[in-house]
Structure formats: C-alpha cells, structure tokens
Amino acid sequence: MPGVQIDPEHVLILGFSGGGSMAPYVATNEEQYTAFAVLHGGVFAGGLGTRLVRGWMSTGLADAIWPVAGVAMAAGAVKNRGFQDLTVNTFPGGHEMGADEVNGVLQWWLEK
C-alpha cells in the first residue's frame, strides 16, 4: 500500500476466538512476526514453532465460550513450551472485544 511503512521490530499477528489459535502458530513459525495476541481464544501448544516471540492472551470475565479458566489453562500450556514472555489479562464483558481490551493489547504491543 502506498505510504505504509512497517516497523520490522513491531509486527503483531492477532486473532479473535477460533481465529486466535492461529496467531501463535504463525508468529512462532514465520520470521516476520515479533509478537502474537489471542483474544478470547485458545492455543494448540503442540503446533507452536521454535521462535520464542512474546505473546498476549485475554478474555472477558463473563466469556462463556472462552472463560478465564480456559484461557489460563491455554496460557499455561504456552508457558510450558518455553514462552515466558506471555501477558494474560481479563476484561469486563463476555465474548467480545471491548475498548479497554483493544487499547490494552495495542499498548502492550507498542511498549517494546
């Protein structure tokens, strides 16, 4: 796209719900990504690659599809694969992205 510049130090892949499970897979297997974010989703820990990029996982306190306990379990599996730079957060609401969550993940992404 004309006029778009990419900072190779800040390339995030983010996914929501079922699509969220692909973000860590892609980021840990593809060189151009420096971080992944999974919002209201899980992770197939066995599919994670060898690239230890930083990660974010979040869900809503009232999310019936990906409850806090399920996201915490998925995050534990990611950490057990050696991914120690993983941020896990909860936000008000259910299975949707609210402004606080969007702002939180963007602030996290841009902080490093």
N, C-alpha and C positions, 0 to 999 in steps of 0.2 A: 504494500500500500504506500503510495507517495506520502512522504513526510513522517512516516512512522519510524522511530528508532527503537531498537531493542537493546536493553542493557543485559549483556550476557551473564552478569552476576546476579540477576533477579528474574529468572524465568520460572514461573509458577504454573503448574497444572492443577486445576481444581475441578472437583466433581461433586455433584449432589445426589444423595440417595444411592440407588443402584449404580449410577454412573460414577459415583465417588470411589467405588472399589477399583476402578481402572486407573485413577490418578497415581497412586503409589506404584503400581506395576510399571506404568510408563516412565515415571520420574526416576525409578531405580534401575531402569534398563536402557534409557535413552540419554545420551550425553548432554543434550542441550538444556535439560531441566535442572534447576538448582533447588527446587522445593516442590512439595505436594500438599494439597489440602483435601480432606474428606469431610464434607458437611452432611451430617445425617446419613451416614453410610458405614459400611464395614470394609474389611480388607482381607484379601486372600493372602495370608502371610507366606504361604508356600510359593507364591508367584513373585515375591519380591526379588529384585535383582541385587547385585553386589554394590551398587552405588549408594553410599550412606548419606543421602541428602536429608535435609531437615524436613519435618512434617508437622502438620496441624490436623487435628480431628476435633469435631464439635457436633453437638446435638442439642435439641431442646429439652428442657426439664420435663415437659409433658409429651415428648415424642413417643407415640405408641408403636411406631414402626421400627425406629432405632432408638430404644430407650438408653438412658445413661449407662446402665449396667452392661448393655450390649456393646456400646462404643468403648467403654472401659476395658472390656474383655478383648476387643479387637486391638486396642492400643497396646495392651499387654503383650499380645502376640507379635506386634510390630517391634516393640522394645526387645523382646526375647530374640529377635533376629539381628540385634545389634544396633538398631536405630534409636540411639539415646537422645537425640535432639528432636524430641517429639512433644509438641504442646497439645494438651487436651483441655477443652473448655466446654461449659454448658451455658445455655442462654434461655431466657424465658420463652415459652411457646412450645408448639408441637413440631410437626414435621414440615416446617417451612423455614426459610431464611429471613430473619428479621434484620432491621437496620443495624442493631448492635452487633450481631454476628458478622454481617458483611464488613462493617467498619473494623471489627476485631481482627478478622483474618487479613484484611488489607494492611492494617497497621503492623501486624506480626510479619507479614511478607516483606514489607519495606524496611523493617528495622535493621536488617543485616545487609 
